[in-house]
Amino acid sequence: MEKEYLKLNNIGAYKRAFHLSNFVWEIVIKWDYFSRNTIGEQFVSAADSISANIAEGFGRYGKKIK
């Protein structure tokens, strides 16, 4: 019997965080230079770190479904 492993892309929280990150990038890229390079960089970094932290925690342990 082959073991089936849970995949990162099947985790709802990860998918939502990934889409949030893309959404934030789309917004911030339209801001003027000063706004992008002050609050924009921090906003994008914070949004990106959500999915990155989920992925890091996911990879820490092997997750078996059955």
N, C-alpha and C positions, 0 to 999 in steps of 0.2 A: 504494500500500500504506500503510495507516494504521499509525502506530507505537503500540505498546502500552507504557504506562509502569507501573512497579512502584508499587503503592500502599502507603502506610504501614500500613494495617490488614491487609496481607498478610504483614507481617514478624512471625514468631513471637515474637521477643524483645520487640517492642513490645506485642503482645497480652498476653503473660505479665506484663509490667511494669504494664500498665493494670489487669489483674485483681488483681495484688498490691496496687496502690494502693487499689483499692476494698475489698479485704479488710482492709487496715490501717485504713482509715477506719471500717469496721463494728466493728472491735475497739475502737479508741480512743474512739469516740463513747460507749461504755458505761462508760468509766472515770469516777472521781469528778473533781471540779473541779480539785483540786491536781495530780493525775496527768496529766490532759488538758493543763493549761496549763504543765507543766514538760517532762516527757519526751514526752508525747503529741504536742505541736506539732512537736517535732524529728523524731519517728518518722514522722509523716504527711508532713512536708516532704521527708524523705529518700526515702520511697517514691514520692511524686509526682514528684520530680526525675528518677527513673530513666526513666520514659516520656517526660518532657519533654526530657531530653537526647537520647534516641534520635530523637525527632521533630525536634529541632533539627539533629542531624547528618544526618538523612535529607533535610531540606529544603535543605541546603547545596549539593547537587549534583543535577542532573537524572539520574534513573535510568531508563534505557531497557531493556526486556526484549529486544526485537528491532526 
